[in-house]
């Protein structure tokens, strides 16, 4: 969390509250995910809307 805080120029406590879900920040979530080699949607799936796949249409 300290590395994320340094990269964004914010306090480590700010990063912690976002990582624990008490607050939301796309910027912080993106940085955390990026440093872990994933996406915010994969790391925090409950915080993002899931796009529904279109139903197959049969003629």
C-alpha positions as CSV (number, residue, x, y, z in Angstrom):
1,X,0.0,0.0,0.0
2,X,2.9,2.3,0.7
3,X,4.1,2.0,-3.0
4,X,0.6,2.9,-4.2
5,X,0.5,5.9,-1.9
6,X,3.9,7.1,-3.1
7,X,2.9,6.7,-6.7
8,X,-0.2,8.7,-6.3
9,X,1.2,11.2,-3.8
10,X,-1.5,10.4,-1.2
11,X,-1.4,9.0,2.3
12,X,-1.1,5.3,2.9
13,X,-4.2,5.5,5.1
14,X,-6.2,6.8,2.0
15,X,-5.1,3.8,0.0
16,X,-6.0,1.4,2.9
17,X,-9.5,2.7,3.2
18,X,-10.1,2.3,-0.5
19,X,-8.5,-1.2,-0.6
20,X,-10.8,-2.3,2.3
21,X,-13.9,-0.9,0.6
22,X,-14.7,1.9,3.1
23,X,-14.3,4.5,0.3
24,X,-14.1,4.2,-3.4
25,X,-11.6,5.8,-5.8
26,X,-11.2,4.6,-9.3
27,X,-7.7,6.2,-9.4
28,X,-6.6,4.3,-6.3
29,X,-8.2,1.1,-7.3
30,X,-6.5,1.4,-10.8
31,X,-3.1,1.9,-9.2
32,X,-3.5,-1.0,-6.8
33,X,-4.6,-3.3,-9.7
34,X,-1.9,-2.0,-12.0
35,X,0.9,-2.7,-9.4
36,X,-0.6,-6.2,-9.0
37,X,-0.8,-6.8,-12.8
38,X,-4.5,-7.0,-13.0
39,X,-7.5,-4.8,-13.6
40,X,-9.7,-3.0,-11.1
41,X,-12.7,-5.0,-12.3
42,X,-10.9,-8.3,-11.6
43,X,-9.5,-7.2,-8.3
44,X,-12.7,-5.5,-7.0
45,X,-15.5,-7.2,-8.9
46,X,-18.2,-6.2,-6.4
47,X,-17.4,-2.5,-7.1
48,X,-18.1,-2.7,-10.8
49,X,-21.2,-3.4,-12.8
50,X,-21.0,-6.6,-14.7
51,X,-21.9,-6.2,-18.3
52,X,-24.5,-8.7,-19.3
53,X,-23.9,-10.8,-22.4
54,X,-26.5,-10.4,-25.1
55,X,-28.9,-13.3,-25.3
56,X,-28.5,-15.5,-28.4
57,X,-31.4,-14.8,-30.8
58,X,-32.8,-17.7,-32.8
59,X,-34.7,-16.9,-36.0
